[in-house]
Amino acid sequence: MAGLLEGKSALITGGGGGIGRAAALAFAREGARIAVADVASEAARETVAQVNAAGGQAMSLPGEVARDADVRAMIQGALSAFGRLDCAFNNAGIAGWQVDAAGKKTAEWSEEAFDRMIAVNLKGVWLCMRHELPQMQAQGGGAIVNTGSIAGLIGLPTSSAYVAAKHGVLGLTKTAAIEYADANIRVNAVCPGFIKTRMTEDTMRRRGEAVLAQVPLGRMGNPEEIAEMVVWLCSERASYVSGAAYNVDGGWMAI
């Protein structure tokens, strides 16, 4: 039986670990060829090695999603390797601790930390779509999934710029879905809750018990559980799904 993404080519940003790596492995399992992009080049190469060892086909691409020239090069690299771009998972992102803002309330964030968070988590998604959409339009269609968050749906204390960026991602997702529907391009978002990745380690160390108390399923999610939703959204099984934001959060948003 053919995989859900058999014969398709995909770009995954932030593919060097966590959700991005899990998605690359899941995409490959379902038959896609994958360009794995990450600012951490060695991490991207490790993901590629894991995909290829599992019998898939992948290549790595360096680059910083907050820089237009880097994003342009990522897209061109994927096209040079595979000839087209059927799916894009715009997943690259950073957490508050990575900009020295862990545990800080809104007025305590530095301007530099706020700007960096918006540059990577919001502008980075827009820059990726800015180059992916014309390519998909020219080839007759495609599917894009952006990594949102439950932080794109609600407020979270000590996460103001992250929350602002993720709300923005969902707005970009909905708007692009409307604008490019007639080009046969579907644009959706996945909204993870608290997932076992390096990005959440600081939060869970500081207030993990309180976090888990708000999750009806009583546990953190695994990166693979997000990857399965992304695979589905990129597949033809989701052919009538666009402009949506799917929670994968253990029931957090149901409370």
C-alpha positions in Angstrom: 0.0 0.0 0.0 1.4 3.4 -1.0 2.1 5.9 1.8 0.0 9.0 2.4 2.7 11.2 0.9 4.0 8.8 -1.8 6.0 10.6 -4.5 5.7 14.0 -2.8 8.5 16.3 -1.9 8.6 18.3 1.3 10.5 21.0 3.1 10.7 20.9 6.9 12.2 23.9 8.8 13.5 23.3 12.3 14.0 19.7 11.3 17.1 19.2 13.4 15.3 17.9 16.4 12.1 17.6 18.3 8.9 18.0 16.3 10.8 18.7 13.1 12.8 15.5 13.3 9.8 13.4 14.2 8.0 14.9 11.2 10.9 14.2 8.8 10.8 10.5 9.9 7.0 10.3 9.6 7.0 12.0 6.1 9.7 9.6 4.9 7.7 6.6 6.3 4.8 7.8 4.2 6.8 8.1 1.0 7.9 11.7 0.8 11.3 13.0 -0.1 12.4 15.6 2.5 14.6 18.7 2.6 15.5 19.1 6.2 16.4 22.7 7.1 17.8 24.0 10.4 20.1 26.8 11.6 22.0 24.0 13.4 23.5 22.3 10.4 24.9 19.3 12.2 21.5 18.6 13.8 19.9 18.7 10.3 22.4 16.3 9.0 21.7 13.9 11.9 18.0 13.9 11.0 18.9 13.2 7.4 21.1 10.3 8.5 18.2 8.8 10.5 15.8 9.2 7.6 18.1 7.6 5.2 19.0 4.8 7.6 15.2 4.0 7.8 15.1 3.7 4.0 13.9 7.2 3.2 15.3 9.9 1.0 16.4 13.2 2.6 18.9 16.1 2.3 19.9 18.8 4.7 19.9 22.5 4.1 21.4 25.2 6.4 19.8 28.5 7.0 18.2 31.0 9.3 14.4 31.5 8.8 14.5 35.1 9.9 16.7 36.0 6.9 15.1 36.2 3.5 18.2 35.3 1.6 18.6 32.1 3.6 14.9 31.1 3.1 15.2 31.8 -0.6 18.2 29.5 -0.7 16.4 26.8 1.3 13.5 26.7 -1.3 15.9 26.7 -4.2 17.9 23.9 -2.6 14.8 21.8 -2.2 13.8 22.5 -5.8 17.2 21.7 -7.1 17.1 18.3 -5.4 13.5 17.3 -6.0 12.1 19.5 -8.8 9.0 20.7 -7.0 7.6 21.5 -3.6 4.5 19.6 -2.7 4.5 20.1 1.1 6.0 22.6 3.5 6.1 22.3 7.3 7.2 25.7 8.6 8.2 24.5 12.1 11.3 26.4 13.1 11.0 28.4 16.3 12.6 29.4 19.6 11.4 29.5 23.2 11.8 32.3 25.8 14.8 30.8 27.5 16.7 31.0 24.2 16.4 34.8 24.3 17.0 35.2 28.0 13.4 35.8 28.8 12.5 32.7 30.8 10.0 33.5 33.6 9.8 37.2 32.6 6.5 39.1 32.6 5.5 41.3 29.7 7.2 44.5 30.9 10.3 42.6 31.8 11.2 41.5 28.3 14.1 43.3 26.7 13.4 44.9 23.3 16.1 42.6 21.8 14.5 39.5 23.2 11.0 40.6 21.9 12.4 41.4 18.4 14.3 38.1 18.1 11.2 36.1 19.1 9.0 37.8 16.6 11.7 37.6 13.9 12.1 33.8 14.2 8.6 32.7 15.2 6.5 35.0 13.2 8.5 36.7 10.5 10.2 33.4 9.8 6.9 31.7 9.0 5.9 34.6 6.7 9.3 34.5 4.9 8.9 30.8 4.3 5.4 31.2 2.9 6.5 34.2 0.9 8.7 31.8 -1.2 6.7 28.6 -0.9 3.4 30.0 -2.1 4.6 31.3 -5.5 6.3 28.0 -6.2 3.2 26.0 -5.3 1.0 28.3 -7.3 3.3 27.9 -10.3 3.2 24.1 -10.1 -0.6 23.8 -9.5 -1.0 23.4 -5.8 0.5 22.2 -2.5 0.0 22.0 1.2 1.5 24.1 3.9 1.4 23.5 7.7 2.7 26.1 10.1 3.6 25.4 13.7 1.3 27.4 15.9 0.8 26.5 19.6 -1.9 26.6 22.2 -0.1 29.9 22.9 -1.6 31.1 19.6 -5.1 30.5 21.1 -4.8 31.8 24.7 -2.5 33.8 26.9 0.3 32.2 28.8 2.0 34.0 31.7 5.7 34.9 31.2 5.5 34.1 27.4 4.3 37.4 26.0 6.3 37.7 22.8 6.0 33.9 22.2 2.2 34.2 22.6 2.1 37.3 20.3 4.1 35.5 17.6 2.0 32.3 17.7 -1.2 34.4 17.5 0.3 36.0 14.5 1.1 32.7 12.9 -2.5 31.6 13.1 -3.6 34.9 11.5 -1.1 34.4 8.7 -2.3 30.8 8.2 -6.0 31.8 7.9 -5.3 34.7 5.6 -3.1 32.7 3.2 -5.6 29.9 3.2 -8.2 32.3 1.9 -5.9 34.1 -0.6 -4.5 30.9 -2.2 -7.5 28.6 -2.2 -8.1 29.2 -5.9 -4.5 28.1 -6.6 -5.2 24.7 -5.0 -3.0 25.5 -2.0 -4.1 24.4 1.5 -2.7 26.2 4.5 -3.2 25.0 8.0 -1.6 25.1 11.4 -0.9 22.6 14.1 -1.1 23.8 17.7 0.9 21.7 20.1 0.5 21.7 23.8 3.4 20.9 26.0 5.6 18.4 24.1 8.7 16.6 25.2 11.4 18.6 23.4 14.4 20.7 24.4 12.2 23.8 24.0 10.0 22.9 26.9 12.7 21.6 29.3 13.1 25.0 31.1 9.3 25.5 31.6 8.8 22.0 32.9 11.7 22.3 35.3 10.3 25.6 36.7 6.6 24.7 36.8 6.1 21.3 35.4 3.7 20.1 38.1 1.4 23.1 37.5 1.5 22.5 33.7 0.5 18.8 33.9 -2.3 19.7 36.3 -3.9 21.5 33.3 -3.6 18.6 30.9 -6.6 16.3 31.1 -4.6 13.4 29.7 -2.1 14.0 32.5 1.1 13.8 30.5 3.2 15.7 28.0 2.9 14.9 24.4 5.5 13.2 22.2 6.9 14.9 19.1 5.7 11.9 17.1 2.1 12.7 18.1 2.4 16.2 16.4 4.1 14.7 13.4 1.1 12.4 12.7 -1.2 15.4 12.5 1.2 17.2 10.2 1.4 14.2 7.9 -2.4 14.0 7.7 -2.8 17.8 7.0 -0.3 17.5 4.1 -2.0 14.4 2.7 -4.9 14.1 0.3 -7.0 12.8 3.2 -7.2 16.4 4.3 -8.2 17.6 0.9 -11.1 19.7 2.2 -9.2 21.2 5.2 -7.7 24.7 4.9 -7.4 27.7 7.2 -7.7 25.4 10.3 -5.7 25.2 13.5 -5.6 21.8 15.0 -4.9 21.4 18.7 -2.7 18.4 19.7 -2.6 19.2 23.4 -3.8 16.4 25.6 -7.1 18.2 26.1 -5.6 21.5 27.4 -7.9 23.7 25.4 -11.0 21.8 26.4 -10.8 23.1 30.0 
